[in-house]
Amino acid sequence: MTNKNKLISKITDFTTKTAQIPGSKSIANRALMISSIANGVSKLSNIPECDDVLAFVDALENLGIKCEKDGDKMQIFGNSGKFENIKNTVLNCKIAGTTSRFLTALASLCKREIVVTGEGKLLERPIKDLCNALLALNVDVKYLKNDGCVPVSVSSSCNFASEVLINGAISSQYTSALLMIAPYFSSGLQLRASSPVSKPYIDLTIDIMGTFGVKVENNEYLSYNIPKSQYTSQDFAIEGDWSSASYFFGISMLTGMKIEISGLKTTSLQGDRRILDIFKQLGAKIEENNNIISLIAPKTIKALKINMENMPDSAMTIICTLAFADGISEISGLSTLKNKETDRLAALHNELQKIGINTEVFTDKIVIYGNSELKLENCVEIETYHDHRMAMCFAMIASRLGNLAILDPKVVSKSMPEFWDICKKIGLNFNVC
């Protein structure tokens, strides 16, 4: 895919379109980690081809895990938690936050010094709370550059403590990382957590662990009991990604075009599945037929006040939708957005201001002053800040306004490399510039 800037024209063909949503990278990375230390060969299907998943697979192969790929299917030859064939002790996570956090925990099972590193913004993203918990579990963790960030070296004799406290205020990924390795502790683990956020992602982790044979006792997200156990290999299909789907529901919302969206599981534990409920609150109607979901847009978008702590990835979609609402909206529960690929609230404030939408940003919330009559006469360049979700959100806005030039469009490959192809299929017109 070319990385030349994309000048997007608004949608003019409003006939019904279709969009197939790829697999969830959040689920894929959890399934990859668990199957790598399972007993036997797991067969994963609908594996997304995004950068974050590719970085995870590359790291597993460096740790000696055999991964055989065939299209969107992959066989993972589990090592039962015994890392005896490590090929490379330096794991480059590129810019993948989830990958770096999961691998830092996984490295503690290796009985060798492992370096977890990355590139770009990842070298600034926090990992200290996870490392503090690993230190308390008798794992030796050292920061090799900046305190509290990768690169880190991890080494352990696997003589783990049986109880630990994790600060969950910054990211639920720390909790998920510890949950997934805990069955291989000699006494299991009692994991206590303070200030938990993004709870649906923890639900996903526990559910996938259960599928692979390990049951976790969840005590209202404040403590977890994980028994000494071992994962059993499974055939496991990666369900479609609701975060990725949110942009196409958003395009329907902003343009009135009907898009028949497939590949999603309506009973999913993904927190972003609840975005349909939010669109309903904004005035939309939802149609479901034979696993195909469509959104019928309202004539006017209602303003809204809502807490989105449990679905931070889709918060940006809703913020950009509310830019065109009638009235003032407020979204709270967004404290984790400053620690993503960029400070997402600041980035949204900057770029929405360029197109004439005023916002106010606070520590954990944003106020949006909607303008349902907004039009653009001249081209506006949109900076993406090396953040895939910024590119996809403003493509959604461009479907309504046109005249937006998305800079660094290839950044979408982090989670959805097929994004621009799907956009073209549903009628977005763009030229390189």
FENPE-V81246 format. One record per residue. N is the residue number from 1. PHI is phi in radians with two decimals (NA if undefined). PSI is psi in whole degrees, 0 to 359 (NA if undefined). Layout:
<<N PHI PSI> <N PHI PSI>>
This chain:
<<1 NA 130> <2 -1.15 148> <3 -1.84 19> <4 -1.22 147> <5 -1.02 146> <6 -1.91 120> <7 -1.62 115> <8 -1.83 132> <9 -1.71 151> <10 -1.19 158> <11 -1.20 134> <12 -2.11 344> <13 -1.78 111> <14 -1.82 19> <15 -1.19 156> <16 -1.07 134> <17 -2.09 172> <18 -2.21 152> <19 -2.56 126> <20 -1.71 123> <21 -1.59 131> <22 -1.27 173> <23 -1.13 156> <24 -1.36 126> <25 -1.22 330> <26 -1.09 315> <27 -1.25 319> <28 -1.03 315> <29 -1.17 325> <30 -1.18 317> <31 -1.13 322> <32 -1.12 315> <33 -1.12 313> <34 -1.17 316> <35 -1.18 334> <36 -1.17 332> <37 -1.93 12> <38 -1.35 170> <39 -1.65 108> <40 1.93 188> <41 -1.79 121> <42 -1.71 145> <43 -2.02 109> <44 -1.75 141> <45 -2.25 162> <46 1.06 38> <47 -1.22 125> <48 -1.25 151> <49 -1.65 25> <50 -1.41 164> <51 -1.03 318> <52 -1.09 319> <53 -1.25 320> <54 -1.07 322> <55 -1.14 323> <56 -1.17 314> <57 -1.08 317> <58 -1.03 318> <59 -1.15 319> <60 -1.08 319> <61 -1.11 323> <62 -1.12 331> <63 -1.47 5> <64 1.63 9> <65 -1.47 125> <66 -1.40 123> <67 -2.19 114> <68 -1.87 117> <69 -1.78 139> <70 -2.48 95> <71 1.15 234> <72 -1.65 15> <73 -1.93 152> <74 -2.62 135> <75 -1.72 129> <76 -1.98 120> <77 -1.60 98> <78 -1.15 151> <79 -1.92 12> <80 1.01 26> <81 1.44 10> <82 -1.98 110> <83 -1.65 89> <84 -1.89 355> <85 -2.27 43> <86 -1.15 129> <87 -1.67 326> <88 -2.57 127> <89 -1.59 2> <90 -1.92 118> <91 -1.91 113> <92 -1.64 112> <93 -1.55 6> <94 0.98 242> <95 -2.00 23> <96 -1.60 108> <97 -1.13 311> <98 -1.02 315> <99 -1.02 315> <100 -1.13 321> <101 -1.29 318> <102 -1.13 318> <103 -1.23 329> <104 -1.08 319> <105 -1.21 315> <106 -1.06 325> <107 -1.04 336> <108 -1.23 348> <109 -1.60 356> <110 -1.48 342> <111 1.02 25> <112 -2.49 160> <113 -1.27 123> <114 -2.08 136> <115 -1.83 124> <116 -1.85 121> <117 -2.37 187> <118 -2.94 201> <119 -2.44 159> <120 0.99 225> <121 -1.07 335> <122 -1.02 329> <123 -1.21 353> <124 -1.96 350> <125 -1.39 142> <126 -1.26 143> <127 -2.48 7> <128 -1.10 319> <129 -1.10 323> <130 -1.15 315> <131 -1.12 322> <132 -1.07 319> <133 -1.15 319> <134 -1.11 320> <135 -1.04 319> <136 -1.19 340> <137 -1.58 8> <138 1.37 26> <139 -1.70 137> <140 -1.53 115> <141 -2.16 131> <142 -2.26 136> <143 -1.45 130> <144 -1.71 351> <145 -2.47 279> <146 -1.80 136> <147 -1.03 128> <148 1.50 7> <149 -2.39 161> <150 -1.25 154> <151 -1.33 145> <152 -2.29 151> <153 -1.83 140> <154 -2.26 129> <155 -2.55 149> <156 -2.78 147> <157 -1.59 2> <158 1.18 23> <159 -1.64 74> <160 -1.42 145> <161 -1.16 160> <162 -1.74 1> <163 -2.60 143> <164 -2.77 156> <165 -1.92 132> <166 -2.02 134> <167 -1.43 113> <168 -1.72 15> <169 -1.28 331> <170 -1.56 318> <171 -2.72 137> <172 -1.28 346> <173 -1.11 331> <174 -1.11 314> <175 -1.11 314> <176 -1.04 318> <177 -1.05 315> <178 -1.22 321> <179 -1.00 316> <180 -1.22 331> <181 -1.59 344> <182 -1.02 327> <183 -1.04 342> <184 -1.70 7> <185 -1.39 143> <186 -1.08 332> <187 -2.04 17> <188 1.18 199> <189 -2.64 136> <190 -1.80 110> <191 -1.81 119> <192 -1.77 145> <193 -2.32 137> <194 -1.93 146> <195 0.88 53> <196 -1.19 139> <197 -2.16 167> <198 0.87 51> <199 -1.05 327> <200 -1.02 331> <201 -1.21 327> <202 -1.19 320> <203 -1.01 317> <204 -1.03 313> <205 -1.04 311> <206 -1.11 321> <207 -1.13 316> <208 -1.19 321> <209 -1.00 318> <210 -1.12 320> <211 -1.04 325> <212 -1.60 13> <213 1.76 7> <214 -2.06 119> <215 -1.65 134> <216 -1.98 135> <217 -1.58 115> <218 -1.82 114> <219 -1.76 77> <220 0.96 35> <221 1.19 7> <222 -1.77 340> <223 -2.74 155> <224 -2.43 138> <225 -1.93 120> <226 -2.08 117> <227 -1.33 156> <228 -1.07 128> <229 -2.85 196> <230 -2.68 138> <231 -1.27 147> <232 -1.93 135> <233 -1.01 150> <234 -2.50 160> <235 -1.58 123> <236 -2.44 123> <237 -1.67 130> <238 -1.40 119> <239 -1.32 161> <240 -1.08 155> <241 -1.62 115> <242 -1.21 330> <243 -1.08 315> <244 -1.13 322> <245 -1.14 333> <246 -1.02 328> <247 -1.20 328> <248 -1.40 327> <249 -1.11 321> <250 -1.11 321> <251 -1.10 317> <252 -1.03 317> <253 -1.10 320> <254 -1.52 338> <255 -1.97 339> <256 1.48 359> <257 -1.34 138> <258 -1.52 126> <259 -2.11 122> <260 -1.51 111> <261 -1.82 127> <262 -2.13 166> <263 1.72 0> <264 -1.77 151> <265 -1.81 115> <266 -1.25 342> <267 -1.74 16> <268 -1.02 150> <269 -1.48 354> <270 -1.02 129> <271 -1.04 327> <272 -1.23 350> <273 -1.03 332> <274 -1.28 357> <275 -1.09 332> <276 -1.11 323> <277 -1.12 323> <278 -1.22 318> <279 -1.06 325> <280 -1.09 319> <281 -1.12 333> <282 -1.43 355> <283 2.00 358> <284 -1.38 159> <285 -1.99 146> <286 -2.02 132> <287 -1.97 134> <288 -2.21 129> <289 -2.67 115> <290 0.93 50> <291 1.15 17> <292 -1.94 130> <293 -2.03 134> <294 -2.29 149> <295 -1.94 131> <296 -1.81 114> <297 -1.30 148> <298 -1.39 166> <299 -1.19 323> <300 -2.28 146> <301 -1.63 127> <302 -1.36 145> <303 -1.23 161> <304 -2.67 145> <305 -2.12 121> <306 -2.70 151> <307 -1.72 127> <308 -2.09 33> <309 -1.00 325> <310 -1.54 2> <311 -2.53 62> <312 -1.12 329> <313 -1.16 326> <314 -1.53 353> <315 -1.03 322> <316 -1.12 323> <317 -1.06 315> <318 -1.21 320> <319 -1.01 314> <320 -1.23 331> <321 -1.20 317> <322 -1.23 348> <323 -1.07 340> <324 -1.97 17> <325 -1.40 162> <326 -1.55 96> <327 2.15 189> <328 -1.78 130> <329 -2.06 158> <330 -2.46 126> <331 -2.06 126> <332 -2.05 181> <333 1.37 26> <334 -1.93 28> <335 -1.08 333> <336 -1.36 347> <337 -1.20 339> <338 -1.30 345> <339 -1.86 22> <340 -1.60 205> <341 -1.00 331> <342 -2.56 177> <343 -1.32 97> <344 -1.19 326> <345 -1.18 318> <346 -1.12 318> <347 -1.13 317> <348 -1.10 317> <349 -1.01 313> <350 -1.08 313> <351 -1.38 325> <352 -1.14 325> <353 -1.07 326> <354 -1.09 329> <355 -1.71 5> <356 1.72 15> <357 -1.83 123> <358 -1.58 139> <359 -2.41 160> <360 -2.17 130> <361 -1.93 133> <362 -2.12 184> <363 -0.97 315> <364 -2.31 20> <365 -2.65 166> <366 -2.40 139> <367 -1.88 129> <368 -2.04 126> <369 -1.69 96> <370 -1.19 153> <371 -2.47 97> <372 -1.27 346> <373 -1.73 5> <374 -1.07 136> <375 -2.39 155> <376 -2.05 125> <377 -1.62 329> <378 -2.13 158> <379 -1.20 138> <380 -2.13 131> <381 -1.51 131> <382 -1.93 117> <383 -1.36 136> <384 -1.77 351> <385 1.01 32> <386 1.03 28> <387 -2.10 117> <388 -1.00 322> <389 -1.26 333> <390 -1.12 317> <391 -1.10 316> <392 -1.27 323> <393 -1.11 318> <394 -1.41 341> <395 -1.14 322> <396 -1.07 313> <397 -1.11 320> <398 -1.10 332> <399 -1.08 336> <400 -1.66 317> <401 -1.66 328> <402 1.17 187> <403 1.02 29> <404 -1.99 132> <405 -1.83 111> <406 -1.50 117> <407 -1.47 145> <408 0.94 55> <409 -1.14 338> <410 -1.18 350> <411 -1.03 340> <412 -1.12 344> <413 -1.12 344> <414 -1.02 321> <415 -2.21 336> <416 -2.69 77> <417 -1.09 338> <418 -1.49 5> <419 -0.94 310> <420 -1.20 328> <421 -1.14 319> <422 -1.15 319> <423 -1.02 317> <424 -1.12 321> <425 -1.13 326> <426 -1.58 2> <427 1.96 5> <428 -1.25 134> <429 -1.86 128> <430 -2.54 152> <431 -2.19 149> <432 -1.27 148> <433 -2.56 NA>>
